[in-house]
Amino acid sequence: MQAALSASARINLLEETIACAVQDARELMEQEVAMRAGERYERSAAREGQRNGTAPGYVVVGGRKVKMCRPRLCTEEGRDIPLVSYGALQDPTILDQAALGKVIDGVAQRQAHESYARDQRLPADQPAYGDSKSSISRRWIEATGESLAERMNRRLDDRRYLAVLLDGKGFGEHLLVTALGIDEQGHKRVLGIRDGGSEDQAVCAALLQDLMDRGLDVSAGVLVIIDGGKGLAAAVRALWGDVAVLGRCTEHKKRNILEHLPKGERRWVQKALWQAWHLPDAEEAERELRGLIAELEPRWPEAAASLREGLLETLTCQRLGLPRELVDALSSTNLIENAFATRESICHRVRRWRNAAQAKRWATIALLKAERGFGVVASPEAMAELAKSLERHLRQRALAMPLAI
């Protein structure tokens, strides 16, 4: 009974609040008319115009267009003079933000009308519109389009990124390749997204080239962790060459290996992989992994071949001598996977991905929302160790290169 009463009281309060908002809007416009035309029946040479009754209009309240009669201000010839207050009260960004908020909060576009009607009930004499499925969808696209262009084209030369993680994520039939950067202070940042049918070299090269065009500087060395796609590896080697230290995601590698094994054999293999990859010494870890290959080879040669392929790259962080906190964080692309976990809460209502633009729009919003809650991957001291390791690695490579004649 008490809950019912409180719900009823809440509805009544909302109705009163919205009615007051509309009344306030009407009074604000009347004040502007009085300032520009003078008081009623007052003749003033300084007035900008004269009153001319009212006209149908609307103001934005709670993310919807609420119908109302607006006062008119006209010239002596009868031409309308726009009211500044009326334009502000119709600000479309308010609608866009409300539509965007509804979708991000998990309300399906087709259910937004019911959501508005339930959460923001209007008085019977205050009709509203602009909250239909098509209106919400259109405003969603408008709201995200500008954010997409602005945030995904931001400059990247304001800091140095010591590590870049590259991973592909499927949205229906569409694949988006995402780049996540980690700067010298250990902060994560979404660097870019590129859509394509697969992680082929052309798609990945286009993403990397876009990052460089926006100021990403990797000339002092960068650790690049990829999900294992051959196109990603080829693109990194082609564009960044020896300045990029390539590492493989151990999570993706583990999944690939286990797919070749019967379910009954997966547990012990997974444990052996975990133990080897968590050894601090790279040479000892390599011996353990090669021993596991020898065990798998007789019965499951496909699993052994999967582990053999790219084995050394799964130990890149250990070979660089990085601190434990960085080895745990950068041995996989889980940082991107975790960022995309927000996607599930935002995108789970989408039943059909119509095109790559739609997928990219949703992915961008999910990633940017996740970015606002990003924590620090590692301490600045640990990141300084990574910078030193990259510098040392590049010197070793330079000494190993044959002299040009």
C-alpha positions in Angstrom: 0.0 0.0 0.0 2.8 2.4 0.9 4.7 1.6 -2.3 1.6 2.3 -4.3 1.1 5.6 -2.6 4.7 6.6 -3.1 4.5 5.7 -6.8 1.3 7.7 -7.2 2.9 10.6 -5.3 5.9 10.4 -7.7 3.7 10.5 -10.7 1.8 13.5 -9.4 5.0 15.3 -8.6 6.4 14.7 -12.1 3.2 16.0 -13.7 3.4 19.1 -11.5 7.1 19.6 -12.3 6.5 19.3 -16.1 3.5 21.6 -15.9 5.6 24.2 -14.0 8.5 23.8 -16.5 6.1 24.6 -19.4 4.6 27.6 -17.4 8.2 28.8 -16.7 9.0 28.6 -20.3 5.9 30.6 -21.2 6.8 33.3 -18.6 10.4 33.5 -19.9 9.1 34.2 -23.4 6.6 36.8 -22.1 9.5 38.5 -20.3 11.5 38.7 -23.5 8.5 40.1 -25.4 8.0 42.7 -22.7 11.7 43.7 -22.9 11.7 44.0 -26.6 8.2 45.4 -27.2 7.5 47.2 -23.9 4.5 46.7 -21.7 1.1 46.1 -23.2 -0.5 49.2 -24.8 2.8 51.1 -24.2 4.1 53.1 -27.1 7.9 53.4 -27.2 10.2 54.5 -30.0 12.9 52.1 -28.7 10.8 49.0 -29.1 12.0 46.4 -31.5 8.5 45.1 -32.5 5.0 44.7 -31.4 2.9 41.9 -29.9 0.9 39.9 -32.4 -1.0 37.3 -30.4 0.2 33.7 -30.1 1.0 30.8 -32.3 1.3 27.0 -31.9 4.8 25.9 -30.8 6.7 23.5 -28.5 9.4 23.5 -25.9 11.7 20.6 -25.0 10.9 19.1 -21.6 12.4 15.9 -20.3 13.6 14.9 -23.8 10.2 15.4 -25.5 8.6 18.2 -27.5 5.7 19.5 -25.4 3.1 21.5 -27.3 2.2 25.0 -26.1 1.1 28.4 -27.4 4.0 30.8 -27.7 3.8 34.6 -27.8 4.5 36.3 -31.1 6.7 39.4 -31.7 6.3 41.0 -35.1 7.5 44.0 -37.0 5.0 46.7 -38.1 4.8 45.0 -41.4 3.8 41.7 -39.8 7.0 39.7 -40.1 7.9 37.4 -37.2 10.8 38.4 -35.0 12.5 35.2 -33.5 12.5 35.0 -29.7 15.9 34.1 -28.3 14.3 32.4 -25.4 12.1 30.3 -27.6 15.1 29.1 -29.7 16.9 28.1 -26.5 13.9 26.2 -25.2 13.8 24.2 -28.4 17.6 23.4 -28.3 17.8 20.1 -30.3 20.8 18.9 -28.3 18.6 18.5 -25.3 16.6 16.0 -27.3 19.7 14.3 -28.6 21.2 13.9 -25.2 17.9 12.5 -23.8 17.6 10.1 -26.7 21.3 9.1 -26.3 20.8 8.6 -22.5 17.8 6.4 -23.0 19.6 4.1 -25.4 22.8 4.0 -23.3 20.8 3.2 -20.2 19.5 0.0 -21.9 16.1 1.2 -23.2 15.3 -0.1 -26.7 14.5 2.5 -29.2 11.1 0.9 -29.8 10.3 1.1 -26.1 11.5 4.6 -25.6 7.9 6.0 -26.0 6.6 3.8 -23.2 9.6 4.7 -21.1 9.0 8.4 -21.4 5.3 7.9 -20.8 6.0 5.9 -17.6 8.9 7.9 -16.2 7.8 11.4 -17.2 4.0 11.5 -17.3 2.5 14.7 -18.6 -0.7 16.4 -17.6 -3.7 15.6 -19.8 -3.7 19.1 -21.3 0.0 19.0 -22.2 0.4 16.8 -25.4 3.9 15.8 -26.4 5.6 14.3 -29.4 9.1 13.5 -30.6 9.6 10.3 -28.7 8.6 7.7 -31.3 10.9 4.9 -32.3 11.8 6.7 -35.6 12.5 10.0 -33.8 14.6 8.3 -31.1 16.6 6.4 -33.8 17.1 9.6 -35.9 18.3 11.6 -32.9 20.5 8.7 -31.7 22.3 8.8 -35.1 22.6 12.6 -35.0 23.9 12.6 -31.4 26.5 9.9 -32.0 27.6 11.2 -35.4 29.1 14.4 -34.1 30.6 12.6 -31.1 32.1 9.9 -33.3 33.7 12.4 -35.6 35.1 14.6 -32.8 36.4 11.9 -30.5 37.7 9.5 -33.1 39.6 12.2 -35.0 41.3 13.8 -31.9 45.0 14.4 -32.0 47.4 11.9 -30.5 50.6 14.0 -30.3 49.9 15.3 -26.8 51.6 12.4 -25.1 53.8 9.4 -25.8 52.2 6.0 -26.0 54.5 3.2 -24.9 52.1 0.3 -25.7 49.4 -0.1 -28.3 46.9 -3.0 -28.2 45.1 -4.1 -31.4 42.1 -6.4 -31.4 39.2 -7.2 -33.6 35.6 -7.5 -32.4 32.6 -8.8 -34.3 29.3 -7.0 -34.6 27.1 -9.5 -36.5 28.8 -9.9 -39.9 30.9 -6.7 -39.4 34.4 -6.7 -37.8 35.8 -3.7 -36.1 39.6 -3.4 -35.4 40.2 -1.3 -32.3 43.5 0.3 -31.1 44.0 1.1 -27.4 47.0 3.1 -26.2 48.8 3.2 -22.9 50.8 6.4 -22.1 53.8 7.0 -19.9 51.6 7.5 -16.8 49.8 4.2 -17.3 46.6 5.7 -18.6 44.5 4.0 -21.2 42.9 5.7 -24.2 40.9 4.6 -27.2 43.0 5.6 -30.2 40.9 4.5 -33.1 38.5 2.1 -34.7 38.4 0.8 -38.3 35.7 -1.4 -39.9 36.4 -4.1 -42.3 35.2 -7.6 -43.3 38.3 -9.2 -41.7 41.6 -8.4 -40.0 43.4 -8.2 -43.3 46.6 -6.2 -43.8 44.9 -3.4 -45.8 42.3 -2.7 -43.0 44.9 -2.8 -40.3 47.4 -0.7 -42.2 44.6 1.9 -42.8 44.0 2.1 -39.0 47.7 2.4 -38.2 48.2 5.1 -40.9 45.2 7.1 -39.4 46.8 7.0 -36.0 50.1 8.3 -37.4 48.3 11.0 -39.4 46.7 12.2 -36.1 50.2 12.5 -34.5 51.0 9.1 -33.0 54.8 8.9 -32.7 56.3 5.5 -32.3 59.9 6.4 -33.4 61.3 5.9 -29.9 59.8 2.3 -29.7 56.4 0.9 -28.9 55.2 -2.4 -27.6 52.4 -3.7 -29.8 50.1 -6.5 -28.5 47.9 -8.1 -31.2 45.2 -10.8 -31.0 47.1 -13.1 -33.4 45.7 -12.0 -36.7 48.3 -12.3 -39.5 47.0 -9.1 -41.1 47.7 -7.1 -37.9 51.2 -8.5 -37.6 51.9 -7.8 -41.3 50.6 -4.2 -41.0 52.6 -3.5 -37.9 55.8 -4.8 -39.5 55.2 -2.9 -42.7 54.4 0.5 -41.2 56.4 0.5 -38.0 59.2 -1.9 -38.7 61.9 -2.4 -36.1 60.6 0.3 -33.8 57.6 -2.0 -32.9 58.2 -4.9 -30.5 55.5 -7.4 -31.3 53.7 -9.4 -28.7 50.9 -12.0 -28.9 47.8 -12.1 -26.8 48.0 -15.2 -24.6 44.3 -15.4 -24.1 43.6 -15.7 -27.9 46.5 -18.2 -28.2 45.0 -20.3 -25.3 41.6 -20.3 -27.0 43.1 -21.4 -30.3 45.0 -24.3 -28.6 42.1 -25.5 -26.6 39.8 -25.6 -29.7 42.0 -28.4 -31.0 41.6 -30.5 -27.8 38.8 -32.8 -26.5 37.0 -31.2 -23.6 38.4 -33.8 -21.2 42.0 -32.7 -22.0 41.6 -29.0 -21.8 41.9 -28.4 -18.1 45.4 -29.7 -17.6 46.7 -28.0 -20.8 45.1 -24.7 -19.7 46.9 -25.1 -16.3 50.2 -25.8 -17.9 49.9 -22.8 -20.2 49.0 -20.6 -17.3 52.0 -21.8 -15.2 54.4 -21.3 -18.1 53.2 -17.8 -19.1 53.4 -16.7 -15.5 57.1 -17.6 -15.0 59.2 -14.5 -14.7 62.2 -15.9 -16.7 61.5 -16.0 -20.4 64.0 -18.9 -21.1 62.4 -21.1 -18.4 58.9 -20.3 -19.8 60.0 -21.2 -23.3 61.4 -24.6 -22.1 58.1 -25.3 -20.3 56.1 -24.5 -23.4 58.3 -26.5 -25.7 57.9 -29.4 -23.3 54.1 -29.0 -23.5 54.4 -29.1 -27.3 56.3 -32.4 -27.1 53.4 -33.9 -24.9 50.7 -32.7 -27.3 52.4 -33.6 -30.6 51.7 -37.4 -30.7 48.0 -37.2 -30.0 46.9 -33.7 -30.9 49.3 -32.3 -33.5 47.0 -29.4 -34.4 47.1 -28.1 -30.8 50.9 -28.5 -30.8 51.2 -26.6 -34.1 49.0 -23.8 -32.7 51.2 -23.4 -29.6 54.4 -23.6 -31.7 53.2 -20.8 -34.0 54.1 -17.4 -32.5 55.4 -19.0 -29.2 58.2 -16.5 -28.7 55.8 -13.6 -29.2 53.6 -14.8 -26.3 56.7 -14.3 -24.1 57.6 -10.8 -25.3 56.8 -9.1 -22.0 59.1 -11.5 -20.1 61.9 -11.1 -22.7 61.7 -7.4 -22.2 62.2 -7.9 -18.4 59.0 -6.0 -17.5 57.7 -5.8 -13.9 55.1 -8.4 -13.0 52.2 -5.8 -13.0 53.0 -5.0 -16.6 53.5 -8.6 -17.7 50.0 -9.4 -16.3 48.4 -6.4 -18.0 50.2 -6.5 -21.4 50.4 -10.2 -22.1 46.9 -10.1 -23.6 44.4 -7.8 -25.2 42.1 -8.2 -22.3 42.2 -4.4 -21.8 40.2 -4.1 -25.0 38.0 -7.0 -24.1 37.2 -5.4 -20.8 36.4 -2.1 -22.5 34.0 -3.9 -24.9 32.3 -5.5 -21.9 30.4 -2.2 -21.7 29.2 -3.0 -25.2 27.2 -5.9 -23.9 25.2 -3.6 -21.6 24.6 -1.0 -24.3 24.3 -3.1 -27.5 22.5 -6.3 -26.2 19.2 -5.1 -27.5 20.4 -4.8 -31.1 19.1 -7.8 -33.0 20.4 -7.0 -36.4 23.5 -5.1 -37.5 22.4 -3.4 -40.8 25.7 -2.0 -41.9 29.3 -1.2 -40.7 28.3 2.4 -40.0 25.7 1.3 -37.4 28.2 -1.2 -35.8 30.9 1.5 -35.6 28.5 4.0 -34.1 27.5 1.6 -31.3 31.1 0.4 -30.7 32.4 4.0 -30.5 29.7 5.0 -27.9 30.4 1.8 -25.9 34.2 2.4 -25.9 34.0 6.1 -25.1 31.6 5.3 -22.2 34.1 2.7 -21.0 37.0 5.2 -21.4 35.4 7.6 -18.9 35.9 4.9 -16.3 39.3 3.7 -17.3 41.8 3.2 -14.5 45.5 3.2 -14.5 47.1 0.0 -16.0 50.4 0.4 -14.1 52.4 2.9 -12.0 54.5 5.6 -13.8 57.6 3.8 -12.4 56.5 0.5 -14.1 55.9 2.4 -17.4 59.3 4.0 -17.1 60.8 0.5 -17.0 58.9 -0.3 -20.2 60.4 2.8 -21.8 63.9 1.7 -20.8 63.3 -1.8 -22.1 62.1 -0.5 -25.4 65.2 1.8 -25.7 67.5 -1.1 -24.8 65.7 -3.4 -27.3 66.1 -0.9 -30.1 69.8 -0.5 -29.4 70.3 -4.3 -29.5 68.5 -4.4 -32.8 70.6 -1.6 -34.3 73.8 -3.4 -33.3 72.6 -6.6 -34.8 71.8 -4.9 -38.2 74.5 -5.4 -40.9 76.3 -2.3 -42.0 75.2 -0.7 -45.3 78.0 -0.7 -47.9 
